[in-house]
Amino acid sequence: MKAFRRFMFRALLAGILAFLIVPFLIPFNSSGTLTAAQAAPGAEFVQLNDLSVRVERTAYSGNCGCKAPLIVLMHGFGASTYSWRHVQEPLSELGEVISYDRPGFGFTERKSSWEGTNPYGFEGNFQILDDLIAKFGEGRKIVLVGHSAGGQLAAEFTRLNPTKVSALILVDAAILTTGGGSNGFGWFFALPQMQKIGPILVSSIATSGDDLLRKSYYDKKKLTQDVYDGYHQPLKIKGWEQAFWFFSTAPRENQLKENLSSLNLPTLVITGKYDAVVPAKDAPILHKKIANSSLEIIPKTTHLPQEEQPKLFMNAVLKHWKELAKN
């Protein structure tokens, strides 16, 4: 028995020492080789919250004779401004449109160190959005359009800053299914050893992301090589794995689910009829919980109605625009 205990103690000690030392001996080179500027030639970058953020802007093309609203497009997990490519131009008939890449995704700067607020967490994202609104939206009504995880961010920002947002459009919003909250492992993920191992662990996103993309399309024939390439392009940036690890472990605590009734502004809830990534059944519940809201269900789509059925998506927005724009 004593010999067994000695063996177990030595095994445990060896395991602890291995965890403390081995991660620093594992070489890891990013699969990406390009800078953001090289990966996205001609893209526009602006400084927001001390971060170089990739934005796409489309001027107002309507004729209302007024100061058009600013429509801000916020993409979901694993996406970028690319996911709005079919609707950004049509939306410009309603207002000036700006989409941007959230930290950890697209071509926005991937910081490996920072002082103060974590740019990959909710607070960092809120500061970027606040700066963007201040820079481009002065004197305008602000309409936030958030898809999936971007919908959660848009809604929580609005809850915390009700005077800054005039209307919300929540597209397959990840609010009820993937509500925020601490997982209790922040201290563990923050260990230097995990900072070395983490990027290796998440590097498989390059292939697992394709699985999620396939699940997000109703008609797989629309998943052309061009679409895959559009989603893969940001993975050519050096250090994307480390940035994705920072995003994955960033703080995202929020009280949105418990306080949806406090959202008191015109809101349009949109879902793909067959969405299984964020279950389509969530949308009617969101609609009921947000008092001043409307609901639209887009047929023959799953998680990306703005990509698969852009005309039906725009029809849904246009149907409710008068209500959304009046606030």
N, C-alpha and C positions, 0 to 999 in steps of 0.2 A: 504493500500500500504506500509506504514512504517513497519507494522508488518511482511509483506511478505519479505521485504528487510532484516529485522533483522533475520528472519528465514533462508534466503538464505546465509547471512553472517555467521551465526553460523554453518550451514551445511558445507559451504566451509571451515571454520576454523577447524571443526571437521575432515573433510576429509584430510586436510593438516597434522593435528596432527597425524591422524591414519597412514598416509604414512610415517611420520617421525619416529614414535615409534613402530608400530606393527611389521614391518619386523624383528626387533631385538628380538621380543618375540616369533617368530615362530621357533620351533625346527626343525632341518633338519639333518637327518642322511643319509649318502650315502648308496645306496643299495649295493655298493661294500664293500668287507671285506678283500681283499687280497692286498699284495704289488705286484709290477710289477714282482719281482723275483719269488714270489709264484705263480702268475697267468701264468707265462711263464717259467717254470723250464727248465734250460739248455740254455736259450736264451743268446745271447751275447749283452753286453751293452758297449758303449764307451762314453767318455766325449767329447761333442761337444758344444761349446758356453756355457760352464758352465752348461750343461744339460746332464743327463744320457740318452743316446739315444739307443734304441734297434735297432740293425742291423742284417742282415743276409748276409753272404758273401759266394760266390761260386767261387772257383779258376778257372782260365782259363783251359779249357780241350782241346783246339785246338792244332794245330801243325804248326803254321805259322813261328816259329823260330824267332819271333820278340817280342818286348815288347807289349803285348796285351793291347788294350784300356780298360779303366774302364767304365763299363756300370752301370749307377746309376738309379735305379727304384724308382719313386716317386708316391705314391698312391694318391687316391682321397678322397673326403669327406666321413667320416664314415668308412674308410677302414684301412688297415695296410699292412704289408709285406705279409699277407695272400693272398691278391688279386693277387700276382705274383707267387703263388705256382706252377702253371703249366708251367710257361715259364722261371723261373729263371735258372733252370738246363740247358735247351736247349740253352739259351742265352750264357751260359758259353763257348760254342764252339766258340763264336765270341770274347770273352773278359772276363776279371775278372768282376764279377757281384756283386753289393751290393745294397740291398734294405734296407730301414729304415722306422721307424714309425715317422711320423711328430708330432710335439707337439700338444697335445690334443687328439691324437688317438693312437691305438695300445698299446704298453707297454712302450713307452717312458715316462720318469719322468714327472709328472704333478705338476709343480710348482704352489704354491698358492700365492707366493709373489716374487718379483724380483727387482733388481736395474737396471736402464738403459733401454735398449731395451726390449719391450714386446716379450717374446719368442713365443707367439702364433700368432703374426702379421707377415706381409710380411718380415719386416726387420729382425726379429728374425729367421725366416725360412731361409732367405738368408745367415745369419751368420752361421747357422748350416750346410747348404749345402757347403758353402765356406770352413769351417773347415773340412768337410768330404772329399772334393776334395784334400785339402792340406795334409790330413793324409794318404789317400789311393791312390791318383792319381798322385803323383809326377812323372814327366817325361813321363806321359801317355797321350794319347788322351782321352778326356772325352766325352762320349755320354750320354746325359740325356734323359730318357724315362719317360714322365709324363702322368698320366691318370687323366682325369677330372680336378678337382681343382689342382692336382699335375702337370698337363700339363700347366696350367696358370702360376704356380710358376716357372716351368722349363723354359718356354719361356721368362718370365720377367727377371729372373736371367741372362739368356743368353743375352738379350737385353742390360742389364746393365753391363755385364762382357763378352763382345764378344771374348776376347782373351783366356778365360778359358774353353770354350766349343767348341768341334769340330763338333758335329752333334746333331740334335734333333729328337726324335720320339714322336709325340703328339698323344695320344690315347683318342679319344672322349673328347678332351680338352675343358674345360669350359672357353673359352676366349671371344667369341662373345656374348654368351647368359648371362654369369654372370661376366661381366667385373667389375673390382674393382672400388672403389670410396667411398668417405665418405658418410655415410647415415645421417650425421648431428646430430646424437643422442649420440655421444660418451660421451659427458659431462653427459648426463642423465644415461647412462649405468654404468658410473664410480662412481655414487653416492653410498655411503656405504649401503643404503637401497636396491638398486638394486643388489649389490653384495650378499646380503642375500637372496633376492627373486629369483634371476636369476637361481641358480642351481635347484630350485624347478620347475621353468618354463620349463627347458630343460630336465628334467628327463624323459619325455615322449619319448625321442629319442629311448629308448629301444624298444618301440613298433612301432613307426613311422618309425624307421630305417628298420624294416622288410618290410614295405610297399615299401620303396625305393628299397630295395634289390629285391623284386618281380618284380618291374617295370624295373629293370636292367637286368633281364634274359628273353630271348626270349622263351626258352624251360623250363617251370616251373618244369618239371620232374627232371631237373638237380639240382634243389634247394633241396638238401637232408638235413637231419638233421645235418649231418657233416658240411655242408656249413653254416647253421644257427649258429651252435656252434662255428665255426671259427670266425664269425663276432661278436658273443656275448661275447667271452672270455675276451676281454679288459674291458667289463662292470662289471667284477668281481673285478676290482681294486678300492680300496677305494679312493673316491674323484673324480671319473671320471666326475660327474655332474658339479662340480665347474670348472674343466679344460675345459669342453665343453662350459660352459658359457664364460670363458675367451677367448676361440677361437672364439665364435660367435660374441663377441663384440670387437675383436682385430682390429687394423687398417690394412686395405688392399688396401689403395690407390695405384694406379699404372696408367701408361700411355701406357700400352701395346696395347690396341685396336687401338689407334691412331697412333701407330708407328710400326705396324707389318712389314711394308716394310723395316724397318731397320734391320730385321733379315736376314743376308746374309751368311748363312751356309747351308750345306745339311740338309734337313728336310723331314721327312716322316710323313704325316698326315694320321692317321688311324681312321676309325669310324665303329661302328656296323651299318648295313644297316637300322635297325629299331629303332635306339636310339631315345627315346623321353625325356630322362633326360637332355641330351645336344643334341638338335635336330640334326639329321644326316645331314640336309641341311647346317649346319654350316661348315662342313668339306670341301666341294668344295670351299666355300668362303675363308676359311683359306688358302687353296691351292693356290688360285689366288692371295691372298695378300702377301704370302711369296714366293718371286721370285724363290729361288732355292729349290723348294719342289716337292714332289711326293704325290700322293693320292692313298690310298687303302681302299676299302669298303668291309667289311667282312660280308658275307651272314649269315642268320639265327642267328643273334645276335642283342642285343640292346646296353646296356651301358658298358658291360664287355666282349668284344671280347677275351681278354687274358684268361678269365676264361671259357667261353662257347665254344670257338673254338680255343684252343691253337695251334693246328697244322696249321690252316689257318692263325693265327696270325704270327706264326714263318715263314710260307711261304712268307708272305708279307714282313717281315723284311729281310729275306734272299734274296729276289728278288732285294732289293735296297741296300743291305749291302755294296757292292763294292763302290757305290757312297757315302754312309754315312761314310765309313771308310777312304776314300782317303784324306779328308781335313787335 
